[in-house]
Amino acid sequence: MLHEAKASLKDQDYLDAETGMIGEVRPRASDVWYVSPYRELWTAGGGALPITRVDGRPDAGKCADALTTRDYDLVEVGEMKAGDWACARTAEGNLLAVQISAVPTGDAPLEISYVVWQK
């Protein structure tokens, strides 16, 4: 495991999962992007990298397998429940598992827990 943390993402926040830095887009470092009006979590580059929902808490192998068979550019957080998981590839090529702590309403931030594994 490379990094494990929690984050609170407001509308248009980007997260660099390896460092935990939240803010504006940083090319080749920002991994996920939260768009609150649509309650969507995108991967870097406007969905250039894969992301997919998974059942249960994944490990690195489960994330890698899920991303091999399902490749989306975003997950719709509004269709998820608290405790649901998604896996993604980071800008650095690492594996990322994101757990939704609570599905936000209105302009509330997206609260997540996440784990990063080295590629």
C-alpha positions as a LaTeX table, in Angstrom:
\begin{tabular}{lrrr}
\hline
Residue & $x$ (\AA) & $y$ (\AA) & $z$ (\AA) \\
\hline
Met1 & 0.00 & 0.00 & 0.00 \\
Leu2 & 1.28 & 3.42 & $-0.97$ \\
His3 & $-1.18$ & 5.77 & 0.76 \\
Glu4 & $-4.46$ & 5.61 & 2.72 \\
Ala5 & $-6.50$ & 8.64 & 3.77 \\
Lys6 & $-9.81$ & 10.46 & 3.88 \\
Ala7 & $-10.78$ & 13.51 & 1.82 \\
Ser8 & $-13.58$ & 16.02 & 1.51 \\
Leu9 & $-14.07$ & 17.14 & $-2.10$ \\
Lys10 & $-16.06$ & 20.26 & $-2.95$ \\
Asp11 & $-17.36$ & 21.05 & $-6.43$ \\
Gln12 & $-14.52$ & 21.17 & $-8.98$ \\
Asp13 & $-11.92$ & 19.83 & $-6.51$ \\
Tyr14 & $-9.19$ & 17.58 & $-7.86$ \\
Leu15 & $-7.46$ & 15.01 & $-5.64$ \\
Asp16 & $-3.92$ & 13.74 & $-6.03$ \\
Ala17 & $-4.39$ & 10.44 & $-4.22$ \\
Glu18 & $-0.68$ & 9.72 & $-3.77$ \\
Thr19 & $-0.06$ & 12.94 & $-1.81$ \\
Gly20 & $-3.58$ & 13.73 & $-0.55$ \\
Met21 & $-3.39$ & 17.21 & $-2.10$ \\
Ile22 & $-6.77$ & 18.74 & $-3.01$ \\
Gly23 & $-7.15$ & 21.75 & $-5.26$ \\
Glu24 & $-7.06$ & 22.76 & $-8.90$ \\
Val25 & $-5.95$ & 20.39 & $-11.63$ \\
Arg26 & $-2.26$ & 19.48 & $-11.64$ \\
Pro27 & $-1.27$ & 17.77 & $-14.91$ \\
Arg28 & 0.20 & 14.26 & $-14.44$ \\
Ala29 & $-0.68$ & 14.38 & $-10.70$ \\
Ser30 & $-4.43$ & 14.96 & $-10.23$ \\
Asp31 & $-6.27$ & 11.63 & $-10.12$ \\
Val32 & $-9.99$ & 12.25 & $-9.57$ \\
Trp33 & $-12.25$ & 15.28 & $-10.04$ \\
Tyr34 & $-15.58$ & 15.86 & $-8.27$ \\
Val35 & $-18.43$ & 17.66 & $-10.08$ \\
Ser36 & $-21.11$ & 18.32 & $-7.45$ \\
Pro37 & $-24.07$ & 19.54 & $-9.56$ \\
Tyr38 & $-24.12$ & 16.11 & $-11.24$ \\
Arg39 & $-22.62$ & 14.21 & $-8.27$ \\
Glu40 & $-19.99$ & 12.63 & $-10.53$ \\
Leu41 & $-16.45$ & 11.50 & $-9.79$ \\
Trp42 & $-14.26$ & 11.64 & $-12.91$ \\
Thr43 & $-10.76$ & 10.39 & $-13.51$ \\
Ala44 & $-7.93$ & 12.66 & $-14.62$ \\
Gly45 & $-7.99$ & 14.31 & $-18.02$ \\
Gly46 & $-11.78$ & 14.50 & $-18.15$ \\
Gly47 & $-12.20$ & 10.74 & $-17.86$ \\
Ala48 & $-9.09$ & 9.69 & $-19.76$ \\
Leu49 & $-8.23$ & 7.03 & $-17.18$ \\
Pro50 & $-10.45$ & 4.10 & $-16.17$ \\
Ile51 & $-12.78$ & 4.05 & $-13.18$ \\
Thr52 & $-15.49$ & 1.55 & $-12.23$ \\
Arg53 & $-17.72$ & 0.60 & $-9.33$ \\
Val54 & $-16.88$ & $-2.60$ & $-7.44$ \\
Asp55 & $-18.72$ & $-4.73$ & $-4.90$ \\
Gly56 & $-17.25$ & $-4.72$ & $-1.40$ \\
Arg57 & $-13.88$ & $-3.45$ & $-0.19$ \\
Pro58 & $-11.35$ & $-4.28$ & $-2.90$ \\
Asp59 & $-7.70$ & $-5.14$ & $-2.63$ \\
Ala60 & $-5.14$ & $-4.25$ & $-5.31$ \\
Gly61 & $-5.82$ & $-7.45$ & $-7.27$ \\
Lys62 & $-9.59$ & $-6.94$ & $-7.28$ \\
Cys63 & $-9.14$ & $-3.34$ & $-8.47$ \\
Ala64 & $-6.78$ & $-4.39$ & $-11.25$ \\
Asp65 & $-9.18$ & $-7.14$ & $-12.38$ \\
Ala66 & $-12.20$ & $-4.80$ & $-12.30$ \\
Leu67 & $-10.39$ & $-2.17$ & $-14.39$ \\
Thr68 & $-9.40$ & $-4.83$ & $-16.92$ \\
Thr69 & $-13.02$ & $-5.77$ & $-17.55$ \\
Arg70 & $-14.85$ & $-2.44$ & $-16.97$ \\
Asp71 & $-13.51$ & 0.93 & $-18.13$ \\
Tyr72 & $-15.62$ & 4.05 & $-17.58$ \\
Asp73 & $-14.62$ & 7.72 & $-17.43$ \\
Leu74 & $-16.76$ & 8.53 & $-14.36$ \\
Val75 & $-18.91$ & 7.05 & $-11.62$ \\
Glu76 & $-22.24$ & 8.57 & $-10.71$ \\
Val77 & $-21.99$ & 9.11 & $-6.96$ \\
Gly78 & $-25.70$ & 9.98 & $-6.84$ \\
Glu79 & $-26.50$ & 6.38 & $-7.79$ \\
Met80 & $-24.23$ & 4.94 & $-5.09$ \\
Lys81 & $-24.84$ & 4.35 & $-1.39$ \\
Ala82 & $-22.70$ & 5.18 & 1.62 \\
Gly83 & $-20.07$ & 2.45 & 1.89 \\
Asp84 & $-19.93$ & 1.72 & $-1.87$ \\
Trp85 & $-16.55$ & 1.44 & $-3.59$ \\
Ala86 & $-15.00$ & 2.36 & $-6.94$ \\
Cys87 & $-11.58$ & 1.53 & $-8.39$ \\
Ala88 & $-9.54$ & 3.75 & $-10.70$ \\
Arg89 & $-6.10$ & 4.24 & $-12.21$ \\
Thr90 & $-4.17$ & 7.28 & $-11.01$ \\
Ala91 & $-2.29$ & 9.69 & $-13.29$ \\
Glu92 & 0.90 & 7.91 & $-12.19$ \\
Gly93 & $-0.54$ & 4.51 & $-13.15$ \\
Asn94 & $-1.17$ & 3.31 & $-9.59$ \\
Leu95 & $-4.39$ & 1.64 & $-8.42$ \\
Leu96 & $-6.91$ & 3.65 & $-6.40$ \\
Ala97 & $-9.89$ & 2.40 & $-4.38$ \\
Val98 & $-12.41$ & 5.04 & $-3.25$ \\
Gln99 & $-15.14$ & 4.46 & $-0.68$ \\
Ile100 & $-18.09$ & 6.85 & $-0.58$ \\
Ser101 & $-18.60$ & 7.82 & 3.07 \\
Ala102 & $-21.91$ & 9.58 & 2.37 \\
Val103 & $-23.78$ & 10.52 & $-0.79$ \\
Pro104 & $-23.89$ & 14.33 & $-0.76$ \\
Thr105 & $-26.95$ & 16.42 & $-1.47$ \\
Gly106 & $-27.00$ & 19.95 & $-2.83$ \\
Asp107 & $-23.62$ & 21.66 & $-2.54$ \\
Ala108 & $-22.38$ & 19.43 & 0.29 \\
Pro109 & $-18.86$ & 18.07 & $-0.23$ \\
Leu110 & $-18.18$ & 14.46 & $-1.20$ \\
Glu111 & $-16.66$ & 12.66 & 1.78 \\
Ile112 & $-14.46$ & 9.70 & 0.81 \\
Ser113 & $-11.91$ & 7.27 & 2.17 \\
Tyr114 & $-9.33$ & 5.91 & $-0.24$ \\
Val115 & $-6.39$ & 3.56 & $-0.65$ \\
Val116 & $-3.60$ & 3.75 & $-3.25$ \\
Trp117 & $-1.46$ & 0.78 & $-4.25$ \\
Gln118 & 1.72 & 1.06 & $-6.27$ \\
Lys119 & 1.46 & $-0.33$ & $-9.81$ \\
\hline
\end{tabular}
